[in-house]
Amino acid sequence: MSAINSAQLKPFLEALGLSEPPMALFYSQTQPTEGFHPQAGDTPTKAKEEQNAIDWGGVFGNFSCVMGNIWRARKKHSIAWMSAEHFGCPGGAFYLGFLKPQTDMICAYVSSGIPGHMEGEHYVSDPVACRQLFETIDPLPAPGPYCVFKPLDLLEGDEEAEVVIFFARPEVISGLQFLTAFVTNDLHGTTTPWGAGCSHIVTFPRQYAAKGENKAVIGGWDPSCRKFLKTDELSFAAPLSLFKLMLERWPESFLTTPTWELVKKKIARSARAWGEEA
């Protein structure tokens, strides 16, 4: 694994009680030759919307959620990728850095809809408030044409994670959250802002990394992405610099104590209950 000591990863995951390796997020100049991805489409930009040049029927008809593609990749221990052309979801294109500013249509869709024409998601009170939130979030531009999600243990060559993403239930998340505090001594070392499921694993951790802040993001709260997570599962995304600290220093932490061993018994019971024992 590029830039990560593979010999350190296995015992770390065992200490956490995790059988699934985390996913690496990175941007690439090269289109992956395998993996799950949305089909190609015409990116619905604000400029095209102002010219009434967007086929919204086609956009919604070819909808493909970022989290859904990652879910399929997780089940196959494979890759998921997106691009400005293979965006699948206008919201995902925005959060991954391929589209900005967001369109009025999506501001309406995420909020109150368009009476008589389109039911909204009602995640925000109205389109104006939604646009304000999008402008505040302000995702970083994509640094490459392809956004790739790949199991950390499959990284090769010069591939390097920008963000490391865990998917786990609350017992494991509790370990990750407390370990973040252990290595950073930061009371607010983990955050959980409002946003789509993909914002928690891409947008916010990338912003923290760009500012040199070792902060992790707990996500999975978006009701629309819950169907692409296991029951009770959440996401935990850390910039690479933070993940390296966690990987190096966990043996000094509570993860080696009897207290955590009791938590691991709960993790094992949960795995048995869901038929997920290794």
N, C-alpha and C positions, 0 to 999 in steps of 0.2 A: 504494500500500500504506500503510495507516494506521500511523503512528509509525515507519515504516521507509523509508529512502530507496531507492526502486526503482532509481535510477540506480547505486547502490552494489552492489546484489545481483548483477547479471549478471557484472561483472568478478570479484567474489569467488568465485562458483561456477566461473567459467572458471579462476581460479587454483587452485582445489581440484581441478579436473578432473571436476566434477560437471555432468551434463546435466539431472538431475531437481531441481526446486526443493524446498526443505524444506517441511514441513507446519507450519502454525501451530495450536497448541492454544489454545482459549479457551472460556469458558462464556458462554452467551447466555440472555437472557430470552425469546427468540423461537425457535420451532421452525423449523429450516430447511425451505424448500419443495422442496428437491432433495437428492440425495445418497443414500448407502448407510447403512442403519440396521437394527437388529434389529426384529422385529415386537413389538408391545406384549404385555406379560404382567404377571402379578401378582408384584410384587417379593417374593422369599422372605426375609422378615426373621426375626430371632431370635425376636421376639415371636410371630409366626405359627407358627414351628417349635415353640415351647413349647406352643402350643394344638393342635398336630398339624393345622394348617390350610394346609399347603403341598402342592400337587400336584407332587411331584418328577418324576413321569413327564412332565408338561407342561413343567417347567423344563428338564429335560435334552433333551426331545424338540424344543424350540424353541431349542436352544443356537445362539448366534451370537457368535463371538469378536470382541472389540474389534479385535485385530490383523487379523483376516480382513476386517472391514469397511474398515479403513484400506487394506489391500492392494488391495481392489477399487477404492477411491477413487483410489489412486495410479495404477493402470493406466489410469484414465479421466481423470486430472487433474481430479478432482472432490472432493466433500465426503463425509465420514463423520460421523455423529453418534449419540449415545446419550443416554438419560435414565433416570430411576428406573423408568419404565414400559417403555421400550424399552432394556432392559439386556442382553439376549442371553445373558449369562454372569454368574452370581452373583459370581464372582471379579472380573470387570470392574466390576460395580456397586460392589463394595467399593473397588477401587483408584481408581476415578474419583470416589469421594466420595458415592455415592448410597446406600450401605448400610453400617451399622456398628451393633453388632458382627457379625462373620461367624457363620454358622450352624454347628452341630455337624456337620451333614451334609457341608458343604464342607470342614471341618477333617478329616473322615474321608476324603473323596474325594481331597484333595490328598496325603494321607499313606498310611496302610495299608489304607484301605477298610473295608468291613464284611464280615467273613468269612461266606461263604454267601449274601451279598446283593449286594455291590458291590465290584468290583475298584478299588483305589486307584491314584493316579498314582505313588505312592512317591517323591515329591519331598522329603518330610520323613519322619522315622522313625515318628512316631505322631501321633494327633490332639491330644494335650496339647501336644507340641512345636510343632505347627502353630498352635494357638491362641496360644501364647506369641509366635510370630513375627508373627502378624497383629496382636496387641496392641502389639508393639514398633513395627511399621510404622505403624500408626495414621494412615491417610490423612486429609488435610484434608477437611472437608465441601465438597461442590460449592457454589460461590458463585452458581450459576444452575441452572435446570432442565434445560438442554441443554449437553452437552459436545460441542464441535465440533472436527473436524480438517479443516483447509482448506489447500490449497496457498498458500504465503506470497504468491505473486504474484497471487492472486485476492482478497486482502483488500480490502474496500471500506468507505467511509463511516467509522463509528466503530469498526469491528472492529479489535481489537488483540490480538496474540499474547501469551499468558501464558508459553508455552514454545514454542521453535522446535525442530523435530525433523528430523534428517537420517537418511536411510537410505543406507548406503554400504558398500563393501568395505574391508578393513583398510588399504589404502594411503591412501584418503581419510580414514578414521578417524584414522590416524596424524597427518595434517595438522591435523585438528580438535583432537586431544588436545594436540599440541605448541603449537598456537595458543592454546589455553586457558591453558596455563602461561605463554606469552609475555605475555598481556594481564593475567593475575592475579598472576604471580610466586608462585603457590601450588603447592607440591610435590604436594598432594593436590587439585588443581583438578578432576580427573575422578574419579568413583567408579563402582563397579559392584556394588551390593548384590544379594543374593538377592531374587528376586521374579518374578512373572509378567511377560510381555513388556510389558503395558500399564503396569505399575508403573514401568518404566524410562523411559517417555516421558511419564508423567503424575504419579504419586504422588511419587516422589523429587525430580524437578526442581521441582515445585510447593512442596514442603517447603523446599527450599533457597531458593527465591525469597521465601517467607514470612519466612525468617530473615535475609534480606538477604545471603545467601551466593552469590557467583558461582561455583557449582560445576556442572559438567556431568555427565551420567550416560550411560555406555555400556551398552547392553543388547542384547537379542536372544538371550540365553542360554537362555531357557525352551524346553525341547524341544517343548512343545505349540504354540509360536508359530512354530517354524522353517519350517513349511510355508507360512507367510504372509510369508516373506522370500526374497529371491533367494539362490541358492547363495553361501555365504561372506559374506553381508551381515549387518551389525549396525546397531543404532540408536545415535544420539548426540543427546541432548536437552539443550538449554541454556535456562535462564531468559532472558527477553527482555533483561534488563540485561546479561547476559554476551554474548549474541548481538550486541548493539549494539556492545560493545567490540571484538568480533572483526571485525565488519563495518567499523568505523572504522579499526582499527589493523593489519589484515593487510598493507597495503602496506609497513609497516616491518619485517615479519617475514621468516622463512626462506622464505615462499611465493614470494618474488621471486628466490631464489638458484638457482644451477646445481644444487645438491643436490636441491632440490625438482623441478627440471626432469627430473632422472633418474627421480624417483618418478612424475612425470606420464607418462613413457614407459611405465612399467609399468601405470599406470591405463589408458592408451590400448590397450595390448596386451590387457589384461583385457576391455575393452569389445569389441574385435574378436573375441576368443575366444568371447564370449557373444552375439555378434550385436547389440550394443547401441550401435553407433556412431551418432551423431546424423546 
